[in-house]
Amino acid sequence: MTKVLEKAAEECITWAIGKFLNLKMSTGLNVSGQVLIDLAAKVGYQGELLFVDTGYHFPETVKLFSELDQRYPGITFRTLSAGSTIEDLYLSEPEKCCQINKIDPLQAYLADTSTDAILNARTRASSPTRKDLQMVEAGPTYRINPLTFWSQSDLETYLSVNKIPPHPLYELGFTSMGCWPCTRATKPGEDPRSGRFVGQGRLECGIWSKPTMAESGFVKENPK
């Protein structure tokens, strides 16, 4: 990790805080998510952190969200959910399961609260589906991606330097944390998201798949 990357991420978050009156942050509690939360707290973000509890998260993930709530008192931690799950829908219609239990609760909350922008922790390195990710994407709700150019090694180094314990399943090979029925540990040489949606022929739940436009208000070139 370079200080240049860290500085660029902090500048991006600071820019977003100043530009958007109703800025929120989302997390799936992957390593990148932990880095983003810490960076946001450092530059004074005091908005909401949204976590969608699908009803199928690993117990370790739910526990980590609670622990981070204690670590960052200046941020408002909020859990969203569909309310009730359709039993075993992930077996018959996994994409519909994502839609009902993950996508719909977040989109409904963003709409209900008139959220104009959301910080999230996606990186280009995490998946081939994200290779063209921009730091700022315009749309009805802007997507701000301060960690766009960070590698997995950069993320790990940041946690180590700042003495932040990673998700307890990370060292067991779970490099991208999803729901337990559809997530496996990754193998050496695989990209971080290759353990997601096992056997389904996809790498995304669909929550960030709707096309957006690159926004010209913030420099998006690789800061390395």
N, C-alpha and C positions, 0 to 999 in steps of 0.2 A: 504493500500500500504506500502511496506517496502522499505527502502533505498537500500536493497540488490537487489530487482527487478529493481529499477531505475538505479543502478550502472551497472547491467548486460546488460540492454538495451543500455546504453550509450557506454559500451565497445563493444557491437556488432556493433553498428553504426560506431564507430571509426575504428574498424577492417575492416568493409566494405569500408569505405572511403580510407583506406590505401591499400587495396587489389585490388579494381576495379577502373580502370582509368575512365570508363564511367558509373558511378553509377547514377541512377535516383531514384526518389521516386514517388509513386502513392498514390492517396487518393480518398475515396468516401465521405469524410467529416463526418464520424461517430465519436463518442467520441474517439475511439482508434486512428483514423486518426489525430485528433487534438493533442493527446498526442505525437504521433510519430513526427509530424512536430515540436513541441516545443522541444522535446529531441534532434532531429537532429540539430536544430538551435543552441542549447546550446553547442554541441560538434563541431560546425564549419562546418556543411554541407552547401555547397554553390552551389549545383547542381540544377537540375530542379525538380519541383513538378508537376506531371501530373494529370490532372483532365479531365475525359472523359464526355463531355456534350452530353448526349443522346438526348436532345431535350425534355425530359420528366421529368426533375428534378423539385422538389419543388422550387418555387421562393426563399424560405429561404436558400436553399442549394447553389444556384448560388450567392446569396448576401453574404453568409458566405465566399465563396471562395475569393471574392473581398476584403472583410474585412481582411482576413488572409494575403492577398498579402501586405497590408499596414503594418501589424504587423511584418512581417518577411522580411525585405528588402534584406537580404543577400541571399535569396532563389529565384530562377527564377520560377515564377508561369506560367504554360503553359496549355491552354485548348485545348483538342483534340475533334474532332467530325467527324461524317460520312459525314457531309456537308448538306445532306437533308434526311429527314425521310420519310418512306413509311407510309402514313396516316393510323393510327389505326391498324398497324401490330400487336401490342401487344394484340389485341382482337382475332385475328385468328391464329397467329403463334408467341406466346410470346418468345419462345426460339430463333427463327430466328430473332426476334426483338433485343434481347440481342446480338446476334452474329453480326448483321449489325451495330447497333448503339453504342455498347460498346466494344465488344471483338476485332473486326476488326480494329477500329481506333487505339487502344492501341498497338496491335501486329504489325500493319504496322509501327507505329512510332518507336517502339523499334527496328524493323528490319532495318528501313531506317537510324537510327542513330547509329547502331551497338552497342546498349546498352548491356553491359555484365552482369549487375546485377541491381536489382530493390528492393528498400526498400518498404515494405508494412506493414499494421497495423493489420493483422489477429491475432487472439488469439484462443487458444484451447477452451476457455470458451464460445465463441460466438455461437458455433453451434456443434452438434454431428458430422457433416461432417468434422470438424477440430480437432477432439480429438487427433489425432496423429501428428499434425503439429510440424515440427522441426524449430529451429531458422534459420537454413541455409539449403536451398534446391538447389542441383546442377542441372544444365541443360544448354541449349544454352544461356538462360538468367537466372542467379542465382536469387533466391528469398530469400531475407533477411527479417526475421520476428522477430524483436527485442522484440516484446511484447507477444511472444508466451504464456508465463505462467502467464500473468496478468489476474486477474478477472475483472468483470465489476465494482466491488467496488473499486479495485485498480485504474482503469482508472478514475472513478468519483472523487476519493480522490485527484489524481494528478491534475486534473483540478481545484478543489477547492483550494488546497494549493497554486497553482501557479496563482490563480485568472484569469483563462481562462474561459470565458462564453461558455457553450456547445451549440451545434446546437439548435436554438430556438424551434425546434419541439421535442427535446429530453424529456423535462419535460412533454410533452403531450403524452408520451408513445411510441414515434417513436424511438426505441432503435437501429435500424439499418436502415440507410437512403438509400432508393433506388429511383426508379422512381415512381411518384405519382400514375399511374394507377395500379401498382402491389404491393404497400406497404401499410400496415395498422399499427396502434399502437398495441403494444404487450399487453398481459394480465398478471396479477400477476402470477408468477411461470413459465412463458414461457421463453425459452432461447431468447437472444437478436435478433436472426435472424428469429424467427418464424413469424414475420410480413412481411417477404419478399415473393414475388412470390405467392401471395394469390391464393389459389385454383388450383395451378399448380403442386403440388406434388414434389416440389424441394425446396432447400434452397440455391442453388448456381446459379449464372448467367453463369458459365462456364469459366470465365476468368482465374481462378486459378486451374482448374480441371485437367489439363494435368499432369500425374504422373511425379514426379521428384525423385531424390535420395538424401538422407541425405548426407551432406557434412562434412567431418571429420576435417576441418580446424578450426572449432570454437566449443567450449564446448557447448553442447546443453541440459545438464541436467537442471532440474528445480532448479533455484537458491534459492528458498525459503528454 
